[in-house]
């Protein structure tokens, strides 16, 4: 990892999580781009491949007028989707219905309001068989914050 990447990762510090409806969201210290980069590194440094990056903020800004939107929602918003072959096999061997949760995602967003903090989070799965995925997501967010 480069010194620049280490500096960016060190700059990302997470506060206490906000839990709502099975989602854990943390306030991050850093710019939107820095937080996205730190999460990308935390995913790829585990040998995982980011399958897709959904640019939710850009899509909502681009289609705002088309759907009757009246305000900007995000300064930036992305969801990174990825999978882990070994963990996915483990949870699907426990319950084939866990296929519905793959790929897994971590989101980063910054509300459009002036001075709003960057937020990073993930969905936590309630089924006991999905605990390995929950642990993976927790570790990726923790890695991004160190």
Residue, then its C-alpha position, 0 to 999 in steps of 0.5 A: x500500500x502506498x504512503x498516500x493510501x495509508x494517509x487516506x486510510x488514516x484520515x478516515x475515522x468512524x464515529x459510533x454507528x447509526x443503526x436503522x432497520x438492519x443497516x449500520x451507517x457510520x459518519x466518516x472523517x474525510x472527503x467523499x472521494x477519500x472515503x470511497x477510495x479507502x473502502x475500495x482499498x479495504x475491499x480489494x486488499x482482501x483479495x476481493x473484486x468489486x463487481x460493480x459501482x452504482x453511482x446512485x447520486x449521479x443517477x438521481x441528479x441526472x434524472x431529478x427533473x425527469x421525475x419531478x424532483x425538486x432538490x438535490x439529495x446527495x453531493x455524492x453517493x455510491x454503492x460498491x458490490x462485491x462477493x467472496x467465494x469462500x464466504x458465499x459458499x459457507x453461507x449458501x451451504x448453510x442455507x441455499x436461500x442466502x443466494x438472494x443476498x449476493x453480491x454484498x454491498x457497502x455504501x458511501x454517501x454525502x447528503x447535499x446539505x452544506x457541511x454534511x458529513x460523509x457516511x459509510x455503511x452496510x446492511x447487516x443480515x439477521x439470519x444466523x447463517x449470514x453472520x460470516x457475511x456480517x463479519x466480513x462487512x464489519x471488517x471491511x469498514x473497520x479496515x477502511x477506518x484504520 
